[in-house]
Amino acid sequence: MAEQTSEVFIPPHRLAGSRTASPRNAQTRMIAAVNPPTPAGPGSHIRIVSPGMPTLMHVPERGERAEAALRGLGFEVSYGRHAFGFSADGLAAGTPEEQAADIMEAFADASVDAILVSDAGGGSLKLLPLLDPAVIQANPKPFVGFCDTVFLHQYLADLGVASYSGCSLMFHLGNVPAPFPETTEYLARALSGVGPLVCGPVGDRAEPVASWHIPEIEGAPRVRDHASGWHWLRPGTGTGPLVGGELSLLPELVRRFGIRFDSALLWWDVTEEQAAPVDELFDALARETDLSLLAGMVVGANPRVTPEEWVRQVGAAFERHVPEAGYPVLVNADICHMTPSWTLPYAETAVLDSERGLILPRTAVDR
């Protein structure tokens, strides 16, 4: 989990910009939509980096299966110099300096067309001061991450660089005997840059692996035994930049970047390890930013409870904290800590419509 602090991180190129006041925080600004990135399809070169946990080192056979899946889609695959790293405390894939160096080398390398994280985990906040925004802006390319990398996604969005959230090498692509076809389909469709990208129900899902470090568990085929169950808590249509992440991380995202979610489509989910009640997590975010001003909300499925129970819990939290909101709210969506799942562009303009689903036109915007 990210260290809690009130320090605001503003990318260097934003320091001179004006910022508009909000009821929660006088030092906030709205999310700016980004343009779709350069397409990456068959024949493109994907570089694997490890800004989070050292699972590539711990479970290399899972990484080999995931690499085979990417190559099966037609991608070339390479690894950062420290992708198989291991920190002194065993919790990260190398030091922050090593992890940041791999990210910067991937952006600077003209042969690399896209960047994919091997896994998530706490620590991406520590990388931000070690990145070079000028190099990234001069060499924009799609960055694909998951969970804790939300801080990297917002950093890149502030630079006007597009990224994707919802996929990682190990969690999503390393299944036995192969990743679910919907997962690879959404990854490939997102990277292709072709629009519109229409996100619909993927069907029943498989819950997260209990432990990747027990071969009998990690090496067993995944079973899709968690029922699907899209539910429109509130119908309607909303349009705005699509942003979000794991719910417990979003208050820190707001504080660190001095942002608010007015007129944005906000998505969020919870991990299988999250024991705090959703009402408590929702309240923590509502204290940081006005959730009544969103364009819409997408709530990912919860691995810990049934779809029906999750609708009840989210509905109760929503009614308590933002009863006045009139925007569309979708619960049990397919951006979550289960598979198969979507790969979503971060901060691109999207439409949430209770008749059509979640749609990304993938058209350019003025910044």
MARDO-106547 format. One line per 5 residues: number of its first residue (from 1); their letters; for each residue x, y, z of N, C-alpha, C. Coordinates in steps of 0.02 Angstrom, whole numbers. Example, Ala and Ser with C-alpha at 12.3 -4.5 7.8 and 13.67 -1.06 7.14 Angstrom:
2
1 = as = 660,-284,390,615,-225,390,660,-165,390 ~ 642,-112,354,684,-53,357,645,2,394
% end
This chain:
367
1 = maeqt = 42,-60,0,0,0,0,44,62,0 ~ 22,113,-35,60,174,-40,65,210,27 ~ 120,240,39,130,280,100,84,340,99 ~ 50,352,153,2,407,157,37,472,174 ~ 26,523,133,57,587,144,15,640,110
6 = sevfi = 21,702,133,-16,756,103,24,793,50 ~ 86,771,38,128,804,-12,96,799,-81 ~ 96,854,-118,67,854,-185,124,849,-236 ~ 118,801,-281,167,792,-334,141,824,-397 ~ 175,873,-424,156,905,-486,214,897,-536
11 = pphrl = 202,867,-594,254,861,-644,283,930,-660 ~ 348,934,-675,380,998,-685,345,1043,-735 ~ 319,1015,-790,289,1058,-841,223,1087,-818 ~ 195,1064,-762,130,1089,-737,139,1144,-685 ~ 200,1154,-662,209,1198,-605,185,1269,-618
16 = agsrt = 190,1291,-680,170,1361,-695,97,1367,-712 ~ 61,1311,-715,-9,1313,-736,-55,1339,-681 ~ -112,1364,-702,-162,1387,-654,-201,1328,-628 ~ -228,1334,-568,-266,1280,-538,-329,1310,-507 ~ -384,1274,-515,-450,1300,-496,-470,1270,-429
21 = asprn = -502,1311,-388,-521,1288,-321,-580,1241,-323 ~ -586,1198,-273,-644,1154,-264,-663,1154,-191 ~ -723,1130,-173,-743,1130,-103,-697,1089,-59 ~ -666,1036,-85,-625,992,-44,-555,1018,-35 ~ -526,1049,-88,-456,1067,-87,-445,1125,-134
26 = aqtrm = -419,1180,-108,-409,1240,-149,-353,1231,-200 ~ -313,1178,-194,-257,1166,-239,-272,1107,-284 ~ -324,1110,-323,-342,1054,-366,-355,1077,-437 ~ -352,1029,-483,-366,1041,-554,-404,982,-582 ~ -440,994,-636,-479,941,-667,-434,897,-710
31 = iaavn = -457,836,-724,-422,790,-767,-426,814,-839 ~ -370,815,-874,-369,833,-945,-366,769,-986 ~ -410,765,-1036,-411,706,-1079,-348,703,-1122 ~ -325,642,-1137,-266,631,-1179,-288,600,-1245 ~ -245,606,-1295,-258,576,-1360,-237,503,-1359
36 = pptpa = -269,460,-1401,-247,391,-1405,-174,387,-1426 ~ -138,336,-1401,-67,330,-1417,-56,302,-1487 ~ 7,300,-1508,25,267,-1571,5,194,-1568 ~ -29,168,-1618,-51,98,-1616,9,49,-1611 ~ -4,-7,-1578,45,-61,-1574,9,-126,-1589
41 = gpgsh = 27,-158,-1644,-5,-220,-1663,45,-275,-1678 ~ 24,-327,-1712,70,-381,-1729,134,-355,-1761 ~ 191,-381,-1737,255,-357,-1760,285,-304,-1716 ~ 244,-273,-1672,269,-222,-1626,310,-253,-1570 ~ 354,-213,-1542,401,-235,-1490,377,-211,-1422
46 = irivs = 362,-259,-1377,340,-243,-1309,398,-255,-1260 ~ 414,-205,-1220,465,-211,-1169,432,-223,-1101 ~ 454,-274,-1065,428,-291,-999,471,-256,-946 ~ 438,-219,-901,473,-187,-845,439,-209,-781 ~ 473,-201,-725,447,-225,-661,448,-170,-608
51 = pgmpt = 398,-125,-609,396,-72,-559,366,-94,-493 ~ 346,-157,-488,313,-182,-427,347,-241,-397 ~ 309,-294,-385,335,-353,-350,381,-395,-394 ~ 424,-436,-362,473,-475,-399,447,-544,-421 ~ 386,-547,-447,357,-611,-463,390,-644,-524
56 = lmhvp = 420,-604,-569,456,-635,-625,513,-678,-599 ~ 546,-655,-547,601,-694,-519,575,-754,-480 ~ 519,-746,-445,492,-799,-403,460,-855,-444 ~ 423,-835,-497,384,-885,-535,400,-877,-609 ~ 461,-894,-630,481,-882,-700,439,-922,-750
61 = erger = 414,-981,-730,375,-1020,-777,310,-985,-795 ~ 282,-947,-748,222,-908,-764,239,-853,-814 ~ 296,-821,-805,318,-771,-852,330,-800,-921 ~ 355,-862,-925,366,-894,-990,300,-906,-1026 ~ 249,-928,-989,184,-938,-1020,156,-872,-1046
66 = aeaal = 164,-819,-1006,138,-754,-1025,175,-727,-1087 ~ 240,-736,-1088,278,-714,-1147,255,-752,-1209 ~ 243,-817,-1202,218,-856,-1259,151,-830,-1284 ~ 109,-807,-1237,44,-779,-1257,53,-715,-1297 ~ 99,-672,-1276,112,-611,-1313,141,-626,-1382
71 = rglgf = 187,-673,-1385,215,-691,-1450,162,-723,-1494 ~ 115,-758,-1464,60,-786,-1502,15,-734,-1533 ~ 14,-674,-1503,-24,-618,-1531,16,-581,-1585 ~ 78,-603,-1596,120,-572,-1648,169,-520,-1623 ~ 174,-511,-1556,219,-461,-1529,290,-489,-1520
76 = evsyg = 339,-446,-1527,407,-461,-1505,411,-441,-1431 ~ 450,-477,-1392,453,-465,-1319,526,-461,-1297 ~ 540,-411,-1256,605,-405,-1223,594,-383,-1151 ~ 647,-384,-1111,642,-370,-1039,691,-314,-1020 ~ 669,-273,-973,714,-223,-945,772,-257,-909
81 = rhafg = 827,-221,-902,887,-250,-872,875,-275,-801 ~ 827,-244,-766,814,-262,-696,745,-294,-687 ~ 714,-317,-742,647,-345,-737,643,-405,-691 ~ 698,-443,-686,700,-502,-643,735,-485,-577 ~ 736,-421,-559,771,-399,-499,737,-420,-435
86 = fsadg = 773,-409,-380,750,-430,-314,779,-382,-263 ~ 736,-346,-226,760,-297,-177,785,-331,-114 ~ 820,-293,-73,849,-321,-12,795,-348,35 ~ 735,-316,35,682,-340,79,637,-392,46 ~ 651,-407,-17,614,-458,-52,545,-438,-77
91 = laagt = 528,-374,-70,460,-352,-86,454,-319,-155 ~ 510,-303,-185,508,-267,-249,559,-297,-297 ~ 548,-281,-361,593,-306,-413,651,-257,-421 ~ 696,-255,-371,753,-210,-373,740,-146,-334 ~ 788,-101,-338,782,-37,-304,739,11,-345
96 = peeqa = 713,64,-315,675,113,-356,717,141,-413 ~ 781,151,-401,825,177,-454,829,129,-513 ~ 835,64,-497,838,14,-550,772,9,-588 ~ 717,10,-551,651,6,-583,638,66,-628 ~ 654,126,-603,644,187,-642,690,187,-703
101 = adime = 751,162,-695,798,160,-752,771,116,-808 ~ 739,60,-791,710,17,-842,653,52,-880 ~ 612,89,-843,558,126,-875,586,178,-923 ~ 636,215,-900,664,268,-942,699,238,-1003 ~ 734,182,-995,767,151,-1052,715,127,-1103
106 = afada = 658,103,-1079,606,80,-1124,577,138,-1164 ~ 566,195,-1132,541,253,-1169,593,279,-1218 ~ 656,279,-1199,708,307,-1241,727,262,-1300 ~ 713,198,-1294,732,149,-1346,683,154,-1405 ~ 708,177,-1462,665,187,-1520,637,121,-1548
111 = svdai = 668,65,-1531,644,0,-1556,584,-25,-1516 ~ 571,4,-1458,516,-18,-1415,452,20,-1434 ~ 399,-18,-1446,335,13,-1467,286,20,-1409 ~ 291,-22,-1358,245,-20,-1301,281,-49,-1241 ~ 257,-31,-1182,287,-53,-1119,233,-87,-1077
116 = lvsda = 249,-146,-1050,201,-184,-1009,234,-201,-943 ~ 197,-190,-887,225,-208,-822,218,-283,-811 ~ 267,-311,-776,263,-382,-760,212,-395,-705 ~ 209,-350,-657,161,-358,-602,153,-291,-567 ~ 103,-287,-524,91,-226,-485,121,-235,-415
121 = gggsl = 95,-199,-367,122,-200,-299,141,-130,-278 ~ 148,-118,-213,164,-52,-188,233,-29,-212 ~ 240,36,-222,306,62,-237,310,109,-296 ~ 258,113,-339,266,155,-398,272,229,-381 ~ 245,250,-324,253,320,-304,326,339,-296
126 = kllpl = 367,293,-272,438,308,-262,475,320,-328 ~ 446,297,-383,480,303,-447,471,371,-479 ~ 417,407,-462,400,468,-497,456,520,-498 ~ 489,534,-441,542,585,-443,603,562,-483 ~ 607,497,-499,665,471,-534,655,468,-610
131 = ldpav = 596,487,-633,581,486,-705,598,553,-737 ~ 612,552,-801,630,612,-839,572,630,-885 ~ 531,679,-868,473,696,-908,490,717,-979 ~ 547,751,-988,566,775,-1055,579,716,-1102 ~ 613,665,-1077,627,606,-1118,562,570,-1135
136 = iqanp = 517,564,-1086,454,529,-1098,412,567,-1150 ~ 407,632,-1143,368,671,-1190,398,669,-1261 ~ 463,663,-1265,496,660,-1331,489,592,-1363 ~ 471,541,-1323,467,473,-1348,403,439,-1323 ~ 345,468,-1338,283,440,-1310,268,371,-1340
141 = kpfvg = 245,326,-1298,224,259,-1320,178,231,-1267 ~ 134,185,-1285,86,159,-1236,120,121,-1179 ~ 99,136,-1118,122,103,-1057,63,66,-1029 ~ 70,1,-1017,14,-41,-993,30,-64,-922 ~ -16,-49,-875,-4,-67,-805,-67,-92,-771
146 = fcdtv = -61,-98,-705,-115,-129,-667,-109,-108,-594 ~ -165,-94,-562,-171,-81,-490,-126,-23,-468 ~ -73,-36,-430,-31,17,-402,-1,63,-454 ~ 3,41,-517,32,85,-568,-13,143,-586 ~ -70,150,-552,-113,208,-564,-74,273,-555
151 = flhqy = -25,274,-511,14,335,-502,57,350,-564 ~ 82,298,-596,119,307,-659,72,329,-715 ~ 11,302,-716,-37,321,-768,-54,395,-762 ~ -65,420,-702,-83,491,-694,-23,535,-710 ~ 37,513,-691,98,549,-708,104,557,-783
156 = ladlg = 93,503,-819,98,505,-892,42,548,-922 ~ -18,542,-895,-74,583,-920,-58,657,-913 ~ -27,677,-859,-9,747,-849,43,770,-900 ~ 80,722,-928,129,739,-980,97,736,-1049 ~ 33,718,-1052,-1,711,-1116,15,645,-1150
161 = vasys = 41,596,-1112,60,531,-1139,7,480,-1119 ~ -19,444,-1168,-72,396,-1156,-45,331,-1125 ~ -88,297,-1088,-69,233,-1058,-132,191,-1051 ~ -122,129,-1029,-177,82,-1021,-174,51,-952 ~ -233,39,-923,-237,7,-857,-280,-56,-863
166 = gcslm = -259,-109,-827,-299,-169,-825,-265,-232,-847 ~ -199,-229,-863,-165,-289,-886,-93,-288,-861 ~ -69,-347,-841,1,-357,-823,22,-425,-849 ~ 86,-434,-856,112,-496,-884,93,-556,-841 ~ 107,-553,-777,101,-612,-734,28,-626,-714
171 = fhlgn = -7,-575,-690,-75,-585,-664,-123,-605,-719 ~ -119,-572,-777,-170,-579,-828,-152,-628,-884 ~ -88,-635,-899,-68,-672,-958,-33,-738,-943 ~ -20,-753,-879,19,-813,-862,-22,-874,-843 ~ -87,-873,-855,-129,-929,-834,-110,-994,-868
176 = vpapf = -129,-1050,-836,-121,-1117,-864,-187,-1137,-898 ~ -185,-1161,-960,-126,-1167,-1003,-111,-1103,-1042 ~ -158,-1054,-1039,-151,-992,-1076,-199,-941,-1047 ~ -189,-877,-1061,-236,-827,-1035,-305,-836,-1067 ~ -356,-811,-1032,-423,-814,-1060,-426,-772,-1124
181 = pette = -461,-796,-1174,-462,-761,-1239,-489,-690,-1234 ~ -536,-677,-1189,-562,-609,-1183,-508,-561,-1158 ~ -464,-584,-1114,-410,-542,-1089,-363,-521,-1145 ~ -341,-569,-1185,-295,-552,-1240,-331,-512,-1294 ~ -396,-525,-1304,-433,-487,-1354,-437,-414,-1336
186 = ylara = -453,-399,-1272,-458,-329,-1252,-389,-295,-1252 ~ -336,-331,-1233,-269,-302,-1236,-251,-285,-1308 ~ -261,-332,-1354,-243,-320,-1424,-285,-265,-1454 ~ -350,-264,-1438,-394,-213,-1466,-375,-143,-1440 ~ -358,-139,-1376,-338,-75,-1349,-273,-51,-1382
191 = lsgvg = -223,-94,-1386,-159,-74,-1414,-164,-57,-1489 ~ -213,-86,-1522,-220,-73,-1594,-238,0,-1609 ~ -268,34,-1560,-289,103,-1570,-350,112,-1612 ~ -380,57,-1635,-439,61,-1678,-501,74,-1635 ~ -541,122,-1657,-602,138,-1621,-663,126,-1663
196 = plvcg = -721,125,-1631,-728,132,-1558,-710,68,-1522 ~ -684,75,-1462,-670,19,-1418,-731,11,-1373 ~ -770,-41,-1385,-832,-52,-1347,-819,-106,-1295 ~ -830,-90,-1232,-817,-135,-1176,-884,-164,-1152 ~ -892,-229,-1162,-953,-262,-1140,-938,-317,-1091
201 = pvgdr = -989,-352,-1066,-978,-406,-1017,-935,-462,-1046 ~ -889,-487,-1005,-846,-542,-1026,-871,-609,-1002 ~ -925,-611,-963,-950,-674,-937,-921,-689,-868 ~ -929,-752,-848,-903,-773,-782,-828,-764,-778 ~ -803,-754,-717,-733,-738,-707,-700,-789,-661
206 = aepva = -633,-790,-663,-594,-832,-617,-566,-788,-563 ~ -570,-810,-501,-544,-772,-445,-468,-775,-444 ~ -435,-728,-409,-362,-727,-408,-332,-791,-380 ~ -271,-807,-402,-235,-864,-376,-220,-853,-302 ~ -234,-904,-261,-223,-897,-188,-149,-886,-173
211 = swhip = -105,-921,-207,-33,-912,-197,5,-935,-258 ~ 44,-890,-287,85,-907,-344,147,-947,-323 ~ 160,-950,-258,222,-981,-235,212,-1055,-217 ~ 151,-1080,-226,138,-1151,-217,125,-1181,-286 ~ 173,-1220,-313,167,-1243,-382,101,-1277,-398
216 = eiega = 74,-1315,-351,12,-1351,-365,-47,-1303,-375 ~ -43,-1244,-343,-96,-1195,-351,-83,-1152,-413 ~ -23,-1126,-420,-6,-1083,-476,-13,-1120,-542 ~ 5,-1184,-543,5,-1222,-605,-61,-1254,-623 ~ -113,-1242,-584,-178,-1272,-599,-218,-1227,-646
221 = prvrd = -255,-1256,-692,-297,-1214,-736,-348,-1174,-696 ~ -361,-1113,-718,-407,-1069,-684,-479,-1089,-701 ~ -523,-1083,-652,-593,-1100,-660,-635,-1036,-656 ~ -678,-1025,-706,-719,-965,-707,-783,-978,-667 ~ -775,-975,-601,-831,-993,-557,-858,-933,-519
226 = hasgw = -836,-872,-536,-864,-812,-505,-913,-782,-556 ~ -977,-782,-539,-1029,-763,-587,-1022,-691,-610 ~ -1039,-681,-673,-1043,-613,-699,-1107,-581,-671 ~ -1121,-521,-690,-1181,-490,-662,-1179,-414,-666 ~ -1172,-387,-727,-1177,-314,-734,-1242,-289,-704
231 = hwlrp = -1237,-232,-670,-1297,-202,-641,-1291,-126,-646 ~ -1341,-94,-677,-1342,-21,-681,-1376,6,-618 ~ -1335,29,-571,-1362,58,-510,-1403,120,-526 ~ -1378,158,-575,-1415,215,-600,-1406,218,-675 ~ -1459,223,-715,-1453,226,-788,-1435,296,-811
236 = gtgtg = -1422,301,-875,-1407,367,-904,-1347,364,-950 ~ -1324,423,-969,-1266,430,-1013,-1220,484,-986 ~ -1154,471,-987,-1105,519,-966,-1044,515,-1010 ~ -1011,572,-1020,-951,575,-1062,-896,614,-1026 ~ -835,588,-1028,-779,622,-996,-716,580,-1000
241 = plvgg = -660,607,-978,-598,567,-976,-607,509,-927 ~ -585,450,-947,-594,389,-907,-532,379,-865 ~ -539,383,-799,-483,375,-753,-505,332,-694 ~ -456,305,-658,-475,266,-599,-421,217,-579 ~ -437,177,-528,-391,128,-502,-420,95,-441
246 = elsll = -379,58,-406,-401,23,-346,-423,75,-294 ~ -482,65,-264,-515,117,-225,-473,144,-168 ~ -437,101,-133,-398,125,-76,-340,170,-97 ~ -320,168,-161,-265,210,-185,-288,279,-210 ~ -352,286,-224,-375,348,-256,-369,410,-212
251 = pelvr = -382,406,-146,-371,467,-106,-299,492,-110 ~ -252,445,-110,-181,465,-117,-167,494,-185 ~ -199,468,-237,-191,495,-304,-214,567,-307 ~ -272,580,-276,-299,649,-275,-251,696,-239 ~ -226,674,-181,-180,717,-143,-114,728,-179
256 = rfgir = -85,675,-204,-19,680,-235,-18,724,-297 ~ -71,718,-337,-71,755,-401,-113,818,-399 ~ -147,831,-343,-188,891,-339,-243,892,-391 ~ -277,835,-400,-329,830,-451,-397,822,-419 ~ -448,831,-459,-516,813,-441,-549,781,-501
261 = fdsal = -605,747,-490,-635,706,-542,-698,737,-572 ~ -706,802,-565,-764,836,-596,-767,819,-670 ~ -826,800,-694,-839,787,-765,-799,729,-794 ~ -771,687,-750,-734,628,-773,-777,566,-763 ~ -762,513,-801,-789,447,-788,-739,412,-743
266 = lwwdv = -761,396,-682,-716,367,-632,-731,293,-626 ~ -679,250,-635,-688,179,-621,-646,160,-560 ~ -669,111,-523,-631,87,-466,-650,15,-451 ~ -605,-19,-417,-618,-87,-394,-583,-97,-327 ~ -588,-157,-299,-554,-174,-237,-517,-240,-248
271 = teeqa = -464,-251,-210,-426,-313,-216,-457,-368,-174 ~ -435,-429,-188,-458,-486,-149,-433,-485,-77 ~ -383,-443,-64,-354,-437,3,-384,-379,43 ~ -427,-341,12,-455,-281,45,-509,-302,95 ~ -494,-291,159,-541,-310,212,-584,-251,236
276 = apvde = -564,-190,220,-601,-132,243,-669,-129,209 ~ -722,-109,244,-788,-103,212,-787,-52,156 ~ -826,-64,103,-826,-19,47,-850,50,68 ~ -896,54,116,-920,119,139,-863,160,168 ~ -818,128,204,-761,163,234,-714,188,179
281 = lfdal = -700,147,128,-657,166,73,-688,222,32 ~ -753,216,20,-790,266,-19,-789,333,18 ~ -797,330,83,-797,391,124,-729,425,121 ~ -675,386,122,-607,415,119,-597,453,54 ~ -623,427,-1,-616,462,-64,-662,523,-67
286 = aretd = -722,517,-41,-769,573,-42,-744,631,0 ~ -702,618,49,-673,672,90,-620,711,51 ~ -593,681,-2,-540,713,-40,-565,749,-102 ~ -620,726,-131,-645,755,-193,-720,747,-197 ~ -753,794,-230,-826,795,-234,-850,743,-285
291 = lslla = -876,688,-261,-898,634,-306,-966,647,-337 ~ -999,700,-319,-1064,716,-349,-1056,748,-418 ~ -995,768,-436,-983,805,-497,-955,762,-554 ~ -955,697,-545,-930,652,-597,-976,652,-657 ~ -950,627,-714,-992,614,-772,-1021,543,-770
296 = gmvvg = -990,500,-730,-1014,431,-723,-965,391,-681 ~ -987,331,-661,-945,289,-618,-951,217,-641 ~ -894,183,-644,-890,112,-662,-856,76,-604 ~ -891,27,-575,-866,-9,-516,-851,-81,-537 ~ -788,-101,-529,-769,-168,-546,-797,-220,-498
301 = anprv = -800,-282,-521,-825,-337,-479,-778,-349,-420 ~ -806,-376,-366,-769,-389,-305,-757,-464,-297 ~ -694,-487,-294,-680,-559,-289,-706,-590,-224 ~ -719,-549,-173,-736,-575,-107,-810,-590,-97 ~ -853,-561,-138,-925,-568,-127,-961,-583,-193
306 = tpeew = -1023,-604,-188,-1062,-618,-248,-1081,-552,-282 ~ -1097,-554,-346,-1118,-493,-380,-1178,-460,-346 ~ -1226,-499,-322,-1285,-470,-290,-1267,-433,-226 ~ -1223,-464,-186,-1203,-432,-124,-1162,-369,-138 ~ -1121,-371,-190,-1080,-313,-206,-1124,-255,-229
311 = vrqvg = -1176,-269,-267,-1223,-216,-286,-1254,-185,-225 ~ -1273,-227,-176,-1304,-201,-115,-1255,-156,-77 ~ -1193,-178,-69,-1144,-139,-31,-1127,-73,-66 ~ -1115,-76,-131,-1098,-15,-168,-1158,33,-168 ~ -1218,5,-178,-1278,47,-178,-1287,84,-113
316 = aafer = -1275,49,-57,-1282,81,9,-1231,136,18 ~ -1169,124,-2,-1117,175,4,-1132,235,-40 ~ -1156,221,-100,-1172,275,-147,-1228,319,-120 ~ -1280,287,-94,-1337,325,-68,-1317,366,-6 ~ -1271,341,32,-1250,378,92,-1208,439,75
321 = hvpea = -1163,432,26,-1113,484,14,-1130,530,-44 ~ -1164,505,-96,-1182,549,-153,-1253,535,-176 ~ -1302,542,-132,-1372,528,-152,-1398,575,-206 ~ -1367,634,-211,-1392,684,-258,-1366,674,-329 ~ -1317,629,-338,-1286,621,-404,-1335,591,-454
326 = gypvl = -1335,619,-514,-1380,595,-566,-1347,560,-624 ~ -1283,544,-618,-1247,514,-673,-1254,438,-673 ~ -1238,404,-730,-1243,331,-733,-1191,297,-690 ~ -1212,241,-659,-1167,202,-616,-1174,128,-635 ~ -1119,98,-657,-1118,27,-675,-1079,-12,-622
331 = vnadi = -1107,-65,-595,-1075,-106,-544,-1064,-177,-571 ~ -1011,-208,-547,-990,-275,-569,-962,-274,-639 ~ -927,-220,-656,-896,-214,-722,-833,-257,-725 ~ -805,-262,-786,-750,-309,-798,-682,-275,-798 ~ -673,-226,-754,-608,-198,-739,-598,-211,-665
336 = chmtp = -560,-264,-649,-559,-289,-581,-499,-334,-569 ~ -494,-360,-508,-440,-405,-490,-460,-478,-502 ~ -495,-489,-557,-511,-556,-581,-498,-558,-656 ~ -498,-617,-684,-490,-624,-756,-545,-670,-782 ~ -564,-659,-846,-539,-608,-893,-562,-538,-875
341 = swtlp = -529,-489,-905,-545,-420,-889,-526,-375,-946 ~ -549,-313,-942,-534,-263,-993,-464,-234,-984 ~ -437,-208,-1039,-381,-162,-1037,-408,-94,-1060 ~ -405,-45,-1015,-438,19,-1028,-387,75,-1039 ~ -397,117,-1091,-357,177,-1097,-367,223,-1036
346 = yaeta = -314,252,-1012,-317,296,-954,-320,368,-978 ~ -372,403,-957,-383,475,-969,-404,490,-1041 ~ -419,440,-1081,-450,453,-1146,-524,468,-1135 ~ -553,506,-1181,-624,521,-1178,-665,457,-1190 ~ -715,446,-1148,-757,387,-1152,-830,406,-1141
351 = vldse = -874,361,-1161,-946,370,-1151,-971,310,-1111 ~ -1006,324,-1056,-1039,272,-1017,-1113,278,-1029 ~ -1143,226,-1058,-1213,229,-1078,-1248,165,-1056 ~ -1302,171,-1019,-1336,111,-992,-1369,70,-1046 ~ -1374,96,-1107,-1401,57,-1163,-1345,24,-1203
356 = rglil = -1286,55,-1205,-1233,30,-1250,-1171,5,-1213 ~ -1162,21,-1150,-1104,0,-1113,-1052,55,-1108 ~ -988,36,-1105,-932,83,-1101,-898,86,-1169 ~ -895,146,-1198,-870,154,-1266,-816,207,-1267 ~ -760,190,-1299,-706,239,-1309,-701,254,-1383
361 = prtav = -719,315,-1405,-718,331,-1477,-648,329,-1506 ~ -596,343,-1463,-526,343,-1485,-512,397,-1536 ~ -540,455,-1525,-529,512,-1569,-486,563,-1533 ~ -451,605,-1572,-407,655,-1544,-446,710,-1509 ~ -415,740,-1459,-445,796,-1423,-395,853,-1421
366 = dr = -420,914,-1411,-376,972,-1402,-355,976,-1330 ~ -291,985,-1316,-265,992,-1249,-244,1064,-1237
% end
